[in-house]
Amino acid sequence: MPDVVARVKNAGCLVLHQVGTEAAARMAEAAGADVIIAQGIEAGGHVHGRSPAFGLAERILAGTDLPVVVSGGIATGEGLAAALAIGASGVQCGTAFLATEESFAHSYHKSRIVEATGEDTVLTDVFVLNWPKGAAVRVIGNSVTEGLKGNYLGHDPDSLPRETIAHDDDQPRLRFSTDSPLRTTTGDLEAMALYAGQGAGNIPDVVPAAARLNTMVAQARHILKGPVRNGFTAMS
Ligand SMILES: Cc1cc2nc3c(=O)[nH]c(=O)nc-3n(C[C@H](O)[C@H](O)[C@H](O)COP(=O)(O)O)c2cc1C
């Protein structure tokens, strides 16, 4: 990893490395990463570790002077304010920006995120074709995950059938693959990997990305400057 980090930095880029454990954070720092992204189990898409985001971020913060960013389930200014309050430098959001007008995700995927509650997502490694065994993802529960009868983890890609359920232009998309539906996808979109974090329950609409960002920042500013809901006043 140090060689890759050095190559990227030599090309003038900042290296933000996403981790799911403290050990991985230490390795990323030793390899020369500039920023550590602490990804929690709440996150949409591929999930690295099994710790909640804020607890993991706090533990990583305690062991490094690098900037730490919290990731997983964050879609609001409340989440951003909470991250800043624990000493993190910011947040990384995936699902909140998947459900924006600019995102190349299929409108079906965006509308499923808007309709979802935080409890509608599951962590499963059944969407694994094209990826190594055990690579777990958080998705909105669908007909494929319902068919697992609660056995979400432990699937072997070699024992899964290869069945085309959709296409991207002329490219086949398989049931159990990691492909999610894009604007260009046609077919059985419901059965594809509908990536979403637990923050989906806090995403009420599809808006321009700038609007999502501005709302989050304004909410966070309001919380950090003003009296908070339980009557305590935030320190400045
Ligand atoms: C559509 C989608 C695809 C993702 N793909 C990857 C991936 O290939 N590798 C990875 O490390 N994380 C991946 N992630 C996770 C993000 O890097 C990030 O940790 C996550 O989106 C944060 O959680 P949130 O979606 O609840 O905001 C993906 C997330 C989404 C929503």
The ligand as an SDF file (V2000), in Angstrom:
LIG
                    3D

 31 33  0  0  0  0  0  0  0  0999 V2000
  -23.6590    3.0480   -4.6970 C   0  0  0  0  0  0  0  0  0  0  0  0
  -22.5370    2.8810   -3.7250 C   0  0  0  0  0  0  0  0  0  0  0  0
  -21.4050    2.1810   -4.1190 C   0  0  0  0  0  0  0  0  0  0  0  0
  -20.3320    2.0090   -3.2210 C   0  0  0  0  0  0  0  0  0  0  0  0
  -19.2350    1.3180   -3.6340 N   0  0  0  0  0  0  0  0  0  0  0  0
  -18.1850    1.1960   -2.7870 C   0  0  0  0  0  0  0  0  0  0  0  0
  -17.0110    0.5010   -3.2100 C   0  0  0  0  0  0  0  0  0  0  0  0
  -16.9360   -0.0050   -4.3280 O   0  0  0  0  0  0  0  0  0  0  0  0
  -15.9700    0.4060   -2.3340 N   0  0  0  0  0  0  0  0  0  0  0  0
  -16.0320    0.9750   -1.0830 C   0  0  0  0  0  0  0  0  0  0  0  0
  -15.0580    0.8890   -0.3410 O   0  0  0  0  0  0  0  0  0  0  0  0
  -17.1500    1.6180   -0.6530 N   0  0  0  0  0  0  0  0  0  0  0  0
  -18.2020    1.7450   -1.4800 C   0  0  0  0  0  0  0  0  0  0  0  0
  -19.3180    2.4130   -1.0590 N   0  0  0  0  0  0  0  0  0  0  0  0
  -19.3500    2.9620    0.3070 C   0  0  0  0  0  0  0  0  0  0  0  0
  -18.9910    4.4480    0.3180 C   0  0  0  0  0  0  0  0  0  0  0  0
  -17.6100    4.5950    0.0510 O   0  0  0  0  0  0  0  0  0  0  0  0
  -19.3140    5.0790    1.6850 C   0  0  0  0  0  0  0  0  0  0  0  0
  -18.5850    4.4560    2.7010 O   0  0  0  0  0  0  0  0  0  0  0  0
  -20.7970    4.9880    2.0180 C   0  0  0  0  0  0  0  0  0  0  0  0
  -21.5850    5.4030    0.9300 O   0  0  0  0  0  0  0  0  0  0  0  0
  -21.1180    5.8460    3.2370 C   0  0  0  0  0  0  0  0  0  0  0  0
  -22.3470    5.4970    3.7760 O   0  0  0  0  0  0  0  0  0  0  0  0
  -23.7440    6.1870    3.3230 P   0  0  0  0  0  0  0  0  0  0  0  0
  -24.0420    5.6150    1.9610 O   0  0  0  0  0  0  0  0  0  0  0  0
  -24.6970    5.7400    4.3680 O   0  0  0  0  0  0  0  0  0  0  0  0
  -23.5200    7.6650    3.2650 O   0  0  0  0  0  0  0  0  0  0  0  0
  -20.3960    2.5730   -1.9290 C   0  0  0  0  0  0  0  0  0  0  0  0
  -21.5500    3.2660   -1.5450 C   0  0  0  0  0  0  0  0  0  0  0  0
  -22.6190    3.4070   -2.4160 C   0  0  0  0  0  0  0  0  0  0  0  0
  -23.8540    4.1490   -1.9370 C   0  0  0  0  0  0  0  0  0  0  0  0
  1  2  1  0
  2  3  1  0
  2 30  2  0
  3  4  2  0
  4  5  1  0
  4 28  1  0
  5  6  2  0
  6  7  1  0
  6 13  1  0
  7  8  2  0
  7  9  1  0
  9 10  1  0
 10 11  2  0
 10 12  1  0
 12 13  2  0
 13 14  1  0
 14 15  1  0
 14 28  1  0
 15 16  1  0
 16 17  1  0
 16 18  1  0
 18 19  1  0
 18 20  1  0
 20 21  1  0
 20 22  1  0
 22 23  1  0
 23 24  1  0
 24 25  2  0
 24 26  1  0
 24 27  1  0
 28 29  2  0
 29 30  1  0
 30 31  1  0
M  END
$$$$
